[in-house]
């Protein structure tokens, strides 16, 4: 009897096993070898590596279809702690797809996440990340408010520590899994606001 996967965690376990198999070369795609990023980059990656990468992407697309057919959420819960304050919030796992019901949950959490972020960035300098985080422009809370009202969901994370700490609020629209690259634009996308210590600059 074929096992029916019914939970998000089960699908993540299957993806993890398959990813390792593909990277070992145990799974090879029969489609033309390409990493899907750039023909230039393809030249520098061994064909078996490209085929493994392609095989895993094919498998992940199948998982995404399975999610939708069986109504299995792509949501995982994350915890963030800043200045002794903690918050738990939902986000779409980077290897999974979002359901319509997931997007409703993310929309409901947009305000609490943004309020928590605002409470942790008092006295910090704000920068809006442009061109995929390659360029940064000074921002104000009024700028953040304008972005907030045109967005549908929020995500919070931080990087660096001490003098290099960055507290990042990501405000997005459309599907989170499609917001990280230009291929999903304009249906999906996001803006990132970096809060850094006074006089510091985001590292990107």
C-alpha positions in Angstrom: 0.0 0.0 0.0 1.4 3.4 -1.0 1.8 5.7 2.0 -0.3 8.9 1.9 1.6 11.9 3.2 -0.8 14.2 5.1 1.4 16.7 7.0 3.9 19.5 6.2 6.6 17.8 8.3 6.2 14.5 6.4 6.7 16.3 3.0 9.8 18.1 4.4 11.3 14.8 5.4 10.7 13.4 1.9 12.2 16.5 0.3 15.3 16.3 2.5 15.9 12.6 1.7 15.4 13.3 -2.1 17.6 16.3 -2.0 20.5 14.3 -0.5 19.9 11.5 -3.1 20.0 14.0 -6.0 23.1 15.7 -4.7 24.8 12.3 -4.4 24.0 11.6 -8.0 21.5 8.8 -7.1 18.8 10.6 -9.1 19.5 12.0 -12.5 17.1 14.0 -14.6 16.5 12.9 -18.1 15.9 16.5 -19.2 18.8 18.6 -20.7 21.2 19.5 -18.0 20.9 23.1 -16.9 20.9 24.7 -13.5 18.2 27.1 -14.7 20.1 30.1 -13.6 22.4 31.0 -16.6 24.0 29.3 -19.5 27.2 31.0 -18.4 27.0 29.4 -15.0 26.2 26.0 -16.5 29.6 25.9 -18.1 31.3 25.7 -14.7 29.1 23.0 -13.2 29.6 19.3 -13.9 26.8 17.8 -16.0 26.0 15.2 -13.3 25.7 18.1 -10.7 23.3 19.9 -13.1 21.3 16.7 -13.7 21.0 16.2 -9.9 19.9 19.8 -9.4 17.4 19.4 -12.2 16.1 16.1 -10.8 15.5 17.7 -7.4 13.7 20.7 -9.0 11.5 18.3 -10.9 10.7 16.4 -7.7 10.0 19.6 -5.8 7.5 20.6 -8.5 5.8 17.3 -8.0 5.6 17.8 -4.3 4.1 21.3 -4.8 1.4 19.7 -7.0 0.8 17.0 -4.4 0.4 19.8 -1.7 -2.3 21.5 -3.7 -4.1 18.3 -4.6 -4.1 17.1 -1.0 -4.5 20.5 0.7 -1.2 20.2 2.7 0.1 23.5 4.0 3.4 25.0 3.2 3.5 26.9 6.5 6.2 26.4 9.1 6.5 28.4 12.4 9.6 30.4 13.2 10.7 32.1 16.4 12.7 35.3 16.7 14.1 36.9 19.8 15.4 40.5 19.9 16.4 42.5 22.9 14.8 39.9 25.2 11.5 40.0 23.3 10.2 37.0 21.4 7.7 36.3 18.7 6.5 33.2 16.9 5.1 33.6 13.4 4.2 31.6 10.3 6.2 31.6 7.1 6.3 29.5 3.9 9.1 26.9 4.0 11.6 27.7 1.2 11.1 24.2 -0.3 7.3 24.2 -0.3 4.4 26.1 -2.0 1.7 28.2 -0.4 -2.0 27.3 -0.4 -4.7 30.0 -0.5 -5.4 29.3 3.1 -1.7 29.8 4.0 -1.9 33.3 2.4 -4.9 34.1 4.5 -2.9 33.2 7.7 0.1 35.2 6.5 -2.1 38.2 5.9 -3.6 38.0 9.4 -0.1 38.0 10.9 1.2 41.0 8.8 0.2 43.6 11.4 1.5 41.7 14.6 4.8 41.0 12.9 5.2 44.7 11.8 4.2 46.0 15.2 6.8 43.7 16.9 9.5 44.9 14.4 8.6 48.5 15.1 8.9 47.9 18.9 12.4 46.5 18.4 14.0 49.1 16.1 13.6 52.3 18.2 16.7 54.4 17.8 18.0 52.4 14.8 18.7 53.7 11.2 16.4 52.3 8.5 17.4 51.4 4.9 15.3 50.0 2.0 17.1 47.3 0.1 17.0 47.8 -3.7 18.2 45.7 -6.6 18.1 42.5 -4.7 19.9 43.9 -1.7 22.8 45.3 -3.7 21.9 48.9 -3.1 20.5 50.5 0.1 18.5 53.7 0.4 17.8 55.6 3.7 14.2 55.1 4.7 11.8 56.5 7.3 8.8 54.9 9.1 6.5 56.8 6.7 8.2 55.0 3.9 7.7 51.7 5.7 4.0 52.6 6.2 3.5 53.2 2.4 5.1 49.8 1.7 3.0 48.2 4.5 -0.3 49.2 3.0 0.4 47.8 -0.4 1.7 44.5 0.9 -0.1 41.3 1.8 2.2 39.5 4.2 5.3 40.1 6.4 8.3 38.2 7.5 10.9 39.0 10.1 14.5 37.9 10.5 17.9 39.2 11.6 21.5 38.7 10.6 24.9 39.7 12.1 25.4 40.4 15.7 26.5 43.2 18.0 27.8 46.1 15.8 26.7 44.4 12.6 23.2 43.4 13.7 20.5 43.9 11.1 16.8 43.5 11.9 15.0 42.9 8.7 11.3 43.3 7.9 10.2 41.8 4.6 6.9 43.0 3.3 5.6 41.2 0.3 2.7 40.4 -2.0 1.6 37.3 -4.0 3.2 34.0 -3.3 6.1 34.1 -0.9 7.8 31.2 -2.8 7.9 33.3 -5.9 8.9 36.6 -4.3 12.6 36.0 -4.1 13.5 36.4 -7.7 12.4 38.5 -10.7 10.7 35.5 -12.3 7.7 35.9 -10.1 7.4 39.7 -10.6 5.0 41.5 -10.9 2.5 38.9 -9.5 4.8 38.2 -6.5 7.5 40.2 -4.9 8.7 41.9 -1.7 10.6 44.8 -0.2 13.1 44.5 2.7 13.6 47.2 5.3 16.9 46.8 7.2 17.2 48.4 10.7 20.9 48.8 11.8 22.7 50.5 14.6 23.1 54.3 14.3 25.8 55.2 11.9 26.1 51.7 10.5 25.2 50.4 7.0 23.5 47.2 5.9 25.9 44.5 4.8 23.4 43.1 2.3 
